[in-house]
Amino acid sequence: MKSFLYWLLEATMDLPQALGIFGLSQPPKTKEDLNAIYKKLAMKKHPDHGGSTREMQELNVAKEILLKNLGSDGVRSYSRNQKNRGYYEDLKQKEEMIAKTLENLFLLLDVEAYRKWFEEHFSKPFTIDVKRSTYSSIFTNIPVPQVEMTAYSAGRAEVFTMKLTGTVLNADKSAASLGGKKTTFAYYVSSEVLAGGKKQVMTRQKCRAVTDTLPLTHPDSVFPSIKLRKIINGNARKGSKMARRDFVSILEARWGCETSTQKNWWLFKFDESSDNVAAGLSVERVTLNRESFYTFGSGFWFKKTTTKYSAWNRSTDVKIQCEYMPEDRETADFIESVFAYARKTKNLQKIADFIKKGSKQVYLRHRLANES
């Protein structure tokens, strides 16, 4: 199925542009000549060879246009594409209008109502952070608004997240349908909770823009009272077995760990008091015999003083002897205890000894449980 960008290129690209992409002054005489040039350019423009998806799509559309004009003088089909260009410019304007409408709609998010909603149920103060951004729709390059709200209690014992994502639908259909009464652009609402070491989905819903503002102003439509009461009573997702997403939530949402590019280890910074160095712990997830385990890294991590803060160097001044800990509730509790101890102590050797002793106990209990 052709993407919207492909359709847009087909409709707007004319013969002179196609010739420019191929570096020609006039179309090749035969299909064989065209294919020979195409293969050479594809080796440069393909994403696997240093190019990009857009460059490859432009090359493919240009090839189709040149196929229809083999041996011609470069005049045929030009006028038809000129007519279509105005149509797609109008489509782009209407898509921009829709994105602006969604942006204004998300400004209606009642943060204070959500804060009061959580405080009434949990009887303790909550803090709410809101992050606004944009992303490119799969149909077009128009920036579509996106909002992420995070509500958390002291110590991040409970962390609630809600994501509002706008979308431009029907972008590959009639331009006349966009911006009218029957427009089907919408936004999606997704929300999750991290409580008791367990992460669970609260809601997934699609909302008609403008006409449906409940998720923006009524917290009960996203975080129902009945689900909140289950969390308060400790009845939500019981069991010692934990999924990977539970560990990820604990590491990232509760403790602010940074995910690596490999997404199988995380970095927790426990000492950022110095301008030149920030000490941290690396936590790695490994799989052995189809079983998942967690272990702390063999060393500590420090910030590079000559680069941006996101760049890290491993220090081998202090080694950590850590047993493989199973993916269960006990390991999650131990990891959290290590983070709390590290933040309190900030002594590399003491933290290493704490990890060595504690991880061994967790591992031995796991092995004895399996043997029995």
C-alpha positions in Angstrom: 0.0 0.0 0.0 1.4 3.4 -1.0 2.0 5.9 1.7 0.6 9.4 1.7 4.0 10.8 1.0 4.3 8.5 -2.0 0.9 9.7 -3.4 1.9 13.3 -2.8 5.2 12.9 -4.7 3.4 11.2 -7.5 0.9 14.0 -7.8 3.3 16.9 -7.5 6.5 15.8 -9.2 6.8 16.9 -12.8 9.1 15.7 -15.6 11.8 18.4 -15.1 12.0 17.4 -11.4 12.3 13.7 -12.3 15.1 14.5 -14.7 16.9 16.5 -12.1 16.8 13.6 -9.6 18.3 11.3 -12.3 20.8 14.0 -13.3 19.6 14.0 -16.9 18.6 16.7 -19.4 16.1 14.5 -21.3 14.5 11.0 -20.7 16.5 7.9 -21.6 15.7 6.3 -24.9 15.1 2.7 -23.6 13.9 1.0 -20.4 17.3 -0.7 -20.1 19.1 2.6 -20.0 16.8 3.9 -17.4 17.2 0.8 -15.2 21.0 1.0 -15.4 21.0 4.6 -14.1 18.3 3.7 -11.5 20.5 0.9 -10.0 23.5 3.2 -9.6 21.4 5.9 -7.9 19.6 3.3 -5.7 22.9 2.2 -4.2 23.5 5.7 -2.9 19.9 6.7 -1.9 18.7 3.5 -0.2 18.5 3.8 3.6 20.8 0.8 3.9 23.6 2.5 2.0 23.5 5.9 3.7 20.5 7.4 2.0 17.0 7.9 3.4 13.4 6.6 2.9 12.3 9.9 1.4 15.2 10.0 -1.1 14.4 6.4 -2.2 10.7 7.3 -2.6 11.6 10.3 -4.7 13.8 8.1 -6.9 11.0 5.6 -7.4 8.5 8.2 -8.3 10.9 9.8 -10.7 11.6 6.5 -12.4 7.8 6.0 -13.0 7.6 9.4 -14.6 10.6 8.8 -16.8 9.2 5.4 -17.8 6.2 7.2 -19.3 8.4 9.6 -21.2 11.1 7.3 -22.7 12.5 8.9 -25.8 10.3 12.1 -25.5 11.4 15.7 -25.4 10.3 16.3 -21.8 6.9 18.0 -22.4 4.4 15.2 -21.9 2.5 14.9 -18.6 3.8 18.3 -17.3 0.5 20.2 -17.4 -1.4 17.4 -15.6 0.9 17.5 -12.6 0.7 21.3 -12.5 -3.1 21.0 -11.9 -2.7 18.5 -9.2 -0.2 20.6 -7.3 -2.8 23.2 -6.3 -5.0 20.3 -4.9 -2.3 19.0 -2.6 -1.3 22.5 -1.5 -4.9 23.0 -0.4 -4.8 19.6 1.4 -1.6 20.7 3.3 -3.3 23.9 4.5 -6.2 22.0 5.8 -4.0 19.5 7.6 -2.2 22.4 9.3 -5.5 23.8 10.4 -6.4 20.5 11.9 -3.1 20.3 13.8 -3.7 23.8 15.2 -7.2 22.8 16.3 -5.8 19.8 18.2 -3.1 22.0 19.8 -5.8 24.4 21.1 -7.9 21.5 22.3 -5.1 20.1 24.4 -4.8 23.4 26.2 -8.1 22.5 27.9 -6.3 19.9 30.0 -7.4 20.6 33.6 -4.2 19.8 35.5 -5.7 21.0 38.8 -8.7 18.7 38.5 -6.4 15.7 38.1 -4.3 16.7 41.0 -7.4 17.0 43.3 -8.7 13.7 42.0 -5.6 11.8 43.1 -5.3 13.6 46.4 -8.9 12.9 47.3 -8.5 9.2 46.7 -5.1 8.6 48.2 -5.3 11.3 51.0 -1.8 12.6 50.3 -0.3 15.3 48.1 0.5 14.7 44.4 2.7 16.6 42.0 1.9 16.9 38.3 4.2 17.5 35.4 3.0 18.2 31.8 5.2 17.9 28.7 4.0 19.2 25.4 5.6 18.2 22.1 4.8 17.4 18.4 5.5 14.5 16.1 5.1 13.9 12.4 2.0 12.1 11.4 2.4 8.8 9.3 0.3 10.5 6.6 2.1 13.9 6.4 5.0 15.9 7.7 2.6 18.3 9.5 3.6 18.5 13.2 0.8 16.9 15.2 0.5 17.9 18.9 1.2 15.5 21.8 0.8 15.9 25.5 2.2 13.7 28.3 1.0 14.2 31.9 2.7 12.5 34.9 1.2 12.6 38.4 3.1 11.2 41.3 3.1 11.1 45.1 6.0 11.6 47.5 8.8 9.1 46.8 6.9 8.2 43.6 5.1 5.4 45.5 2.3 5.9 42.9 2.9 7.2 39.4 0.1 7.9 37.0 0.8 8.7 33.4 -1.6 9.9 30.7 -0.7 10.5 27.0 -2.8 12.6 24.6 -1.8 12.0 20.9 -3.4 13.9 18.0 -3.8 12.2 14.7 -4.8 13.4 11.2 -7.1 10.8 9.5 -8.3 10.6 5.9 -5.2 12.5 4.8 -5.0 10.4 1.6 -8.7 11.1 0.7 -10.5 14.1 -0.7 -9.1 17.4 0.5 -12.7 18.7 0.6 -13.5 16.3 3.4 -10.8 17.8 5.7 -11.8 20.7 7.8 -15.5 20.2 7.2 -18.3 18.9 9.5 -17.6 15.3 8.6 -13.8 15.5 9.3 -12.6 12.4 11.2 -9.4 13.7 12.7 -9.2 12.6 16.3 -7.0 12.2 19.4 -6.1 9.1 21.4 -5.9 8.8 25.2 -3.8 6.2 26.9 -3.1 6.0 30.7 -1.1 3.7 33.0 -0.3 3.4 36.7 2.7 2.2 38.6 1.8 1.2 42.1 3.0 -1.6 44.4 5.8 -2.4 42.0 3.2 -3.3 39.3 2.5 -1.4 36.1 -1.0 -1.7 34.5 -3.0 0.0 31.8 -5.9 2.1 33.0 -7.5 3.1 29.7 -7.1 3.1 25.9 -9.6 5.2 24.0 -10.1 7.2 20.8 -11.8 10.5 21.1 -13.5 12.7 18.5 -11.8 16.0 18.5 -13.7 19.1 19.8 -16.9 17.2 20.6 -15.3 15.0 23.2 -13.4 16.8 26.0 -14.1 14.4 28.9 -10.6 13.1 29.1 -9.3 16.7 29.3 -11.6 17.9 32.1 -13.0 14.9 33.9 -10.3 12.6 35.6 -12.9 9.9 36.3 -13.2 9.2 32.6 -9.5 8.3 32.4 -8.8 7.1 36.0 -12.1 5.6 37.3 -12.7 5.5 41.0 -13.3 1.8 41.0 -9.8 1.1 39.7 -8.2 3.6 42.0 -9.9 1.9 45.0 -8.4 -1.4 43.9 -5.0 0.1 43.9 -5.4 1.7 47.3 -6.6 -1.7 48.7 -3.7 -3.5 47.1 -5.9 -5.7 44.9 -4.4 -4.7 41.6 -2.2 -7.3 39.8 -1.1 -9.4 42.7 1.7 -12.0 42.5 5.4 -12.2 42.8 6.1 -12.8 39.1 6.9 -9.6 37.4 6.9 -8.6 33.7 9.7 -6.7 32.1 7.5 -3.6 31.9 7.2 -3.6 35.7 10.9 -3.4 36.1 11.2 -0.8 33.4 8.6 1.3 35.2 10.3 1.0 38.5 13.7 1.9 37.0 12.5 4.8 34.8 9.3 6.3 36.4 10.1 5.9 40.1 13.9 6.3 40.1 14.6 8.3 37.0 17.0 5.8 35.4 18.2 6.5 31.9 17.6 3.8 29.3 20.6 2.9 27.2 20.4 2.6 23.4 20.4 -1.2 23.7 17.4 -1.0 26.0 18.7 -3.9 28.2 20.4 -1.8 30.8 19.7 1.3 32.8 21.8 3.9 34.5 20.9 5.3 37.9 22.7 8.5 39.1 22.9 8.7 42.9 25.4 11.5 43.3 25.2 14.6 41.2 26.6 17.1 43.7 29.9 17.6 41.9 30.2 19.7 38.7 32.8 17.4 37.3 31.5 13.9 38.1 28.2 12.1 38.7 28.4 8.6 40.2 25.9 6.0 39.1 24.9 2.4 38.9 24.2 0.3 35.8 21.5 -2.3 36.0 21.4 -4.9 33.3 18.8 -7.4 32.2 20.1 -10.8 30.9 18.5 -14.0 29.6 19.9 -17.4 30.5 18.2 -20.7 29.5 15.1 -18.7 28.6 14.9 -17.2 32.1 15.4 -13.5 32.7 17.7 -12.1 35.4 18.9 -8.7 36.6 22.4 -7.8 37.7 24.3 -4.7 38.6 27.2 -3.6 36.3 30.8 -4.6 37.0 31.8 -0.9 37.7 30.4 2.5 38.3 29.7 5.2 35.8 30.9 8.8 35.7 30.0 11.7 33.6 32.5 12.9 31.0 33.8 16.3 31.8 34.5 17.3 28.2 31.2 16.3 26.6 27.4 16.7 27.2 25.9 15.3 30.4 24.4 12.3 28.5 27.9 10.9 27.8 29.2 8.4 30.4 32.5 6.6 31.1 32.8 3.5 33.1 35.1 3.6 36.1 36.8 0.4 37.3 38.0 1.8 40.6 35.4 -0.3 42.5 34.2 -3.7 41.2 30.8 -5.1 42.0 30.4 -8.8 42.5 26.7 -9.4 41.8 24.8 -12.6 41.5 22.1 -13.1 38.9 18.8 -12.1 40.4 15.6 -13.5 39.1 12.8 -11.4 37.6 10.5 -11.3 40.5 9.1 -9.1 43.3 12.0 -9.8 45.7 14.6 -8.7 43.1 12.6 -5.5 42.4 12.5 -4.7 46.1 16.3 -5.3 46.4 17.1 -3.1 43.4 15.0 -0.3 45.0 16.8 -0.8 48.3 20.1 -0.5 46.6 19.1 2.8 45.0 17.9 4.2 48.3 21.1 3.1 50.0 23.3 4.5 47.2 21.5 7.9 47.4 21.9 7.9 51.2 25.5 6.6 51.5 27.2 7.8 48.3 30.2 5.6 49.2 31.3 3.4 46.3 32.9 0.7 48.4 30.0 0.5 50.8 27.5 0.3 48.0 29.5 -2.5 46.3 29.5 -4.5 49.5 25.8 -4.0 50.0 25.1 -5.3 46.5 27.4 -8.3 46.9 25.8 -9.4 50.1 22.2 -8.7 49.2 22.3 -10.2 45.6 23.8 -13.4 47.0 20.9 -13.8 49.4 18.3 -13.2 46.6 20.0 -15.7 44.3 20.3 -18.4 47.0 16.7 -18.1 47.9 15.8 -18.4 44.3 17.9 -21.5 43.8 16.6 -23.2 46.9 13.0 -22.5 45.8 13.7 -24.1 42.4 15.4 -27.2 44.0 12.5 -27.8 46.3 
